[in-house]
Amino acid sequence: MSETQPDPHRLPAVYLAPGPYAGGTAWPAGPPPGWHPGRYPRGPQWGDAAWGSSPWGGPAAWGGPVWGGAAWGPPARTRWDVPPPPGTPYDQMARTVLNRWWRPIVGTLAIVATFVVISIGAGLVAYLVSLVTRVPMTGSGPRLFADPMLDLGFQLGVIALLLPLVLGAAWVFQRRPPGSLSSVALRLRWRWLAACLLVAVVSVVLGQAAEAGMLLSAGVGPGYGWAGWGAFLPALIVILLLVPFQAAAEEYAYRGWIIQGLGAYFRSPWPAILLGAVAFAASHGYTGWGIVYVFVFGVLMGWLAVRTGGLEAPIALHASNNVVAFGLVAASGDMNGALEQGAVPWQALIGSAVQFAVFGFGVLIIARKWAIQTLSR
């Protein structure tokens, strides 16, 4: 009986089936015995269908230790930005393998210097806008334009430019994903942001009601008024379009950048939370009790950012509070005082306390119920 001859167009099954080599515990270090291109031409078993199912079938195997050669093709591209390791809290997100002591400092200087240049450029743009629109400029106080609507929109837009500056600094100078400023999930968690917005609206309304009640009991009018839809709607459109970006920009700067920047040096988040609150209060023009209000607001926002692992809760309350505040001014028709800051009556702090308590407890309860992520993965 003649011995069965192997099919010259098929590789032995032992070299095609995935798994350990039938004669041992590892694949052979070289090609099949007696293999050469003429005997085993490219075909269904040696070609596309077999690639990845045998030790010599795919590029990974040809460039790996089984084939014994260097990897085929160009080397893998190294990422510019490196995410933080798993298990990192929000205030420590700048502690990547690429972190160096100078990166937060240089990034901060770059943000400040660039924003100063932008502010100077904004003044020149405002002058050109004044010439084109023939709207006079004013040099009194913080206002740029005599038209309060144009002035509000212009200044809110300039503040909103902080947002790309901070995100860009995280990527360029700290070499980490810009989304690490948003949350430990490396992105803005929109569903969580929507939930925080609902809590923020309720807390702001209750806080305004408590403040109005305290002012009325003291014989002081809350200053509410109604100028009509013709005056209210244009202002409301400007407010709704720009205030969310202005509020988000301030949160990314004072809570995101400062908290995570100092988190590269301190294990505790409190030095960064307090410094961010001080910087936030210093950037506003409030006096007296107003300074207390802004400082406490900054502390609460920083604490919630760390506790919830992101900026969604601070952005929600900040945007809701500003929309309502500007909206009440627009409803009264006195847009000239929209950006004015100064003394705040102590009765207003009662309304702020109600707002902060409702929002803080509400956010923490929902965060625990939803098991909101507070550490990187």
C-alpha positions in Angstrom: 0.0 0.0 0.0 1.4 3.3 -1.0 2.0 6.0 1.6 -0.4 8.9 1.5 1.3 11.9 0.1 0.7 15.3 1.7 -1.1 17.9 -0.3 1.6 20.4 -1.4 -0.9 23.3 -1.4 -1.9 23.0 2.3 0.1 23.5 5.4 -0.1 20.8 8.0 -2.9 21.3 10.5 -0.6 21.7 13.4 0.7 25.0 11.8 -2.7 26.3 11.0 -4.9 25.7 14.1 -4.6 28.2 16.9 -3.4 27.1 20.2 -0.2 25.4 21.5 2.0 23.3 19.2 0.8 19.7 19.2 4.3 18.5 19.9 5.0 20.8 22.8 3.8 23.7 24.8 4.8 26.5 22.4 4.7 27.3 18.7 7.9 26.4 16.8 10.4 29.2 16.5 10.6 29.0 12.7 8.5 28.1 9.7 7.2 24.5 9.1 9.8 21.9 8.3 10.7 21.9 4.6 8.5 25.0 3.9 9.4 27.2 1.0 7.3 29.6 -1.1 7.2 27.2 -4.1 5.8 24.3 -2.1 3.2 26.2 -0.1 2.1 29.0 -2.4 -0.2 31.8 -1.2 -3.8 30.4 -1.1 -6.8 30.2 1.1 -4.8 28.6 3.9 -1.7 30.7 3.6 -3.4 33.8 2.3 -6.1 36.2 3.6 -8.3 33.5 5.2 -5.5 32.0 7.2 -4.0 35.3 8.4 -4.4 35.6 12.2 -5.2 31.9 12.6 -1.7 30.5 12.5 1.6 31.5 14.0 2.9 32.7 10.6 -0.5 34.0 9.3 -0.6 37.6 10.3 1.6 40.7 10.6 1.6 40.4 14.5 3.1 36.9 14.3 5.6 37.8 11.5 6.9 40.7 13.6 6.7 39.0 17.0 8.9 36.6 18.9 7.5 33.5 17.1 8.9 34.6 13.7 11.9 36.1 15.5 12.1 39.4 13.5 11.5 43.0 14.1 7.9 44.3 13.7 6.9 45.1 10.2 5.9 48.7 9.4 6.5 51.9 11.3 6.7 51.9 15.1 3.6 52.7 17.1 2.9 56.4 17.4 3.5 57.8 20.9 0.6 59.9 22.3 1.3 63.5 23.0 -1.2 63.6 25.9 -1.1 61.0 28.6 -4.2 60.4 30.9 -3.8 60.0 34.6 -3.5 56.5 36.1 -6.7 54.7 37.2 -7.9 55.5 40.6 -7.0 59.2 40.5 -9.3 61.7 42.2 -10.3 64.9 40.4 -7.9 67.2 42.2 -5.0 64.9 41.3 -5.7 64.6 37.5 -2.6 66.6 36.5 -0.4 63.9 38.1 0.4 61.9 35.0 3.7 60.2 34.2 4.7 63.3 32.2 4.0 65.7 35.1 7.0 67.9 36.1 7.1 70.6 38.8 7.3 73.4 36.2 4.3 72.4 34.0 1.5 73.9 36.1 3.5 77.1 36.7 4.3 77.6 33.0 0.8 76.8 32.0 -0.6 79.3 34.5 1.7 82.1 33.3 0.8 81.3 29.7 -3.0 81.5 30.5 -2.6 84.8 32.3 -0.3 86.4 29.7 -2.5 85.3 26.8 -5.7 86.5 28.4 -4.1 89.9 29.1 -3.1 90.1 25.4 -6.7 89.1 24.4 -8.2 91.7 26.7 -6.0 94.4 25.2 -7.0 93.1 21.7 -10.6 93.1 22.8 -10.3 96.8 23.7 -9.0 97.5 20.2 -11.9 95.5 18.7 -14.4 97.4 20.8 -13.0 100.6 19.4 -13.4 99.4 15.9 -17.0 98.2 16.7 -17.7 101.6 18.1 -16.6 103.2 14.9 -18.5 100.9 12.6 -21.8 100.8 14.7 -21.4 104.4 15.8 -22.2 103.3 19.4 -20.2 105.5 21.7 -17.7 104.0 24.2 -17.6 104.9 27.8 -14.6 105.1 30.1 -16.5 105.0 33.3 -16.3 101.9 35.5 -16.1 98.4 34.0 -18.2 99.2 31.0 -16.9 99.6 27.5 -20.0 100.6 25.5 -22.7 103.1 26.3 -25.2 100.6 24.9 -25.7 98.2 27.9 -26.8 95.3 25.7 -23.7 95.5 23.5 -21.5 96.0 26.5 -23.0 92.9 28.3 -22.6 90.7 25.2 -19.0 91.9 24.5 -17.8 91.4 28.0 -19.4 88.0 28.5 -17.8 86.9 25.2 -14.3 88.0 26.3 -14.6 86.0 29.6 -15.8 83.0 27.6 -12.4 83.0 25.8 -10.9 81.7 29.0 -12.4 78.3 28.2 -10.2 77.4 25.1 -7.2 79.0 26.8 -7.4 76.7 29.8 -8.2 73.6 27.8 -5.3 74.3 25.5 -2.9 74.9 28.3 -3.8 71.5 29.8 -3.0 69.8 26.5 0.1 71.9 25.4 1.9 72.4 28.7 0.8 69.6 30.9 0.4 67.1 28.0 -2.8 65.6 29.3 -6.2 65.2 27.7 -8.1 68.5 28.0 -11.1 66.4 29.0 -9.4 65.7 32.3 -10.3 69.2 33.4 -14.0 68.3 32.8 -14.2 65.2 34.9 -12.5 62.0 35.9 -14.2 60.4 33.0 -12.1 62.6 30.7 -15.2 64.3 29.3 -18.2 66.4 30.3 -20.9 64.0 31.6 -23.9 65.5 29.9 -26.5 63.4 31.7 -25.1 64.3 35.1 -24.9 67.9 34.0 -28.6 67.9 33.1 -29.5 66.4 36.5 -27.4 69.1 38.3 -29.1 71.8 36.2 -32.5 70.7 37.5 -31.3 70.8 41.1 -29.6 74.2 40.4 -32.8 75.8 39.0 -34.8 74.6 42.1 -32.1 75.9 44.5 -31.8 79.3 42.7 -35.5 79.9 42.7 -35.8 78.9 46.4 -32.8 81.1 47.2 -34.3 84.1 45.4 -37.6 83.6 47.2 -35.8 83.5 50.6 -33.8 86.6 49.8 -36.9 88.5 48.6 -38.7 87.5 51.8 -35.8 88.7 54.0 -35.6 92.0 52.1 -39.3 92.6 52.3 -39.3 91.9 56.0 -36.6 94.5 56.5 -38.6 97.0 54.5 -36.3 96.9 51.5 -37.7 96.2 48.0 -36.1 93.2 46.2 -35.8 95.4 43.0 -38.0 93.2 40.8 -39.8 94.9 37.9 -41.2 94.3 34.4 -40.3 96.4 31.4 -42.2 94.5 28.8 -41.4 91.8 26.3 -39.8 94.2 23.9 -37.1 95.1 26.3 -36.8 91.6 27.9 -36.5 89.2 25.0 -33.5 90.7 23.2 -31.6 90.8 26.5 -32.7 87.2 27.4 -31.4 85.9 24.0 -28.0 87.4 24.7 -28.0 86.0 28.2 -29.0 82.5 27.2 -26.4 82.4 24.4 -23.4 83.7 26.3 -23.8 83.2 30.1 -23.4 79.4 30.0 -20.0 79.8 28.2 -19.0 82.6 30.6 -19.9 80.5 33.7 -18.2 77.4 32.3 -15.0 79.4 31.5 -14.8 80.7 35.0 -15.3 77.2 36.4 -12.7 75.7 34.2 -10.3 78.4 35.3 -10.9 78.8 39.0 -12.0 75.3 39.9 -10.6 73.1 37.1 -7.2 74.6 36.4 -6.3 75.9 39.9 -7.5 72.8 41.8 -5.8 70.4 39.5 -2.7 72.6 39.2 -2.1 72.7 42.9 -3.1 69.1 43.1 0.2 68.4 41.4 1.9 69.6 44.6 -0.5 68.8 47.4 -2.3 65.6 48.4 -5.1 67.5 50.1 -7.5 69.4 47.8 -8.2 72.1 50.4 -5.3 74.4 49.6 -6.4 74.5 46.0 -10.1 74.9 46.9 -9.3 77.8 49.1 -6.9 79.5 46.7 -9.4 79.1 43.9 -12.1 80.7 46.0 -9.8 83.6 46.9 -8.9 84.2 43.2 -12.5 83.9 42.3 -13.6 86.6 44.9 -10.7 88.8 43.9 -11.7 88.8 40.2 -15.2 90.3 41.2 -16.0 93.8 42.2 -18.1 93.0 45.3 -17.5 94.7 48.6 -18.6 93.9 52.2 -20.9 91.0 52.5 -20.6 90.5 48.7 -17.0 89.2 49.2 -18.3 86.7 51.7 -20.9 85.5 49.3 -18.5 85.1 46.4 -15.8 83.4 48.5 -18.3 80.9 50.0 -19.6 80.2 46.5 -16.1 79.4 45.3 -15.4 77.1 48.2 -18.7 75.2 47.7 -18.0 74.8 44.0 -14.5 73.6 44.5 -15.6 71.1 47.1 -18.4 69.8 44.9 -16.0 69.4 42.0 -13.8 67.1 44.1 -16.7 65.2 45.7 -18.5 64.5 42.4 -15.3 64.1 40.3 -16.0 66.8 37.8 -17.1 70.4 36.9 -20.7 69.5 36.0 -22.2 70.6 39.3 -20.3 73.8 39.6 -21.1 74.8 36.0 -24.8 74.0 36.6 -25.2 76.3 39.6 -22.9 79.0 38.3 -24.8 79.2 34.9 -28.2 79.0 36.5 -27.4 81.6 39.1 -26.0 84.0 36.5 -28.9 83.5 34.1 -31.5 84.2 36.8 -29.5 87.2 38.1 -29.1 88.8 34.6 -32.6 87.8 33.7 -34.1 89.7 36.6 -32.2 92.7 35.7 -33.3 92.4 32.1 -36.9 92.0 33.1 -36.7 95.2 35.1 -35.4 97.0 32.0 -32.3 98.4 33.8 -29.5 96.8 31.8 -27.2 99.6 32.8 -26.6 97.9 36.1 -26.2 94.3 34.7 -22.5 94.2 35.3 -22.4 96.5 38.4 -21.0 94.8 41.5 -20.5 96.3 44.9 -22.1 96.1 48.3 -24.6 93.3 49.0 -27.1 93.5 51.9 -26.7 90.9 54.6 -30.2 89.7 54.0 -29.1 88.4 50.6 -26.8 86.0 52.4 -29.8 84.2 53.8 -31.1 83.5 50.3 -27.6 82.4 49.3 -27.4 80.0 52.3 -30.7 78.5 51.2 -29.5 78.1 47.6 -26.2 76.5 48.7 -27.8 74.1 51.1 -30.5 72.9 48.7 -28.0 72.5 45.8 -25.3 70.9 47.9 -27.5 68.3 49.5 -29.5 67.6 46.4 -26.3 67.0 44.3 -24.8 64.7 46.9 -28.0 62.7 47.2 -28.3 62.1 43.5 -24.6 61.5 43.1 -24.8 58.7 45.7 -27.9 57.2 44.2 -26.5 57.2 40.7 -23.0 56.1 41.9 -21.4 59.0 40.0 -17.8 58.2 39.1 -15.3 60.1 41.3 -12.0 58.3 40.3 -10.4 57.9 36.9 -10.5 54.5 35.3 
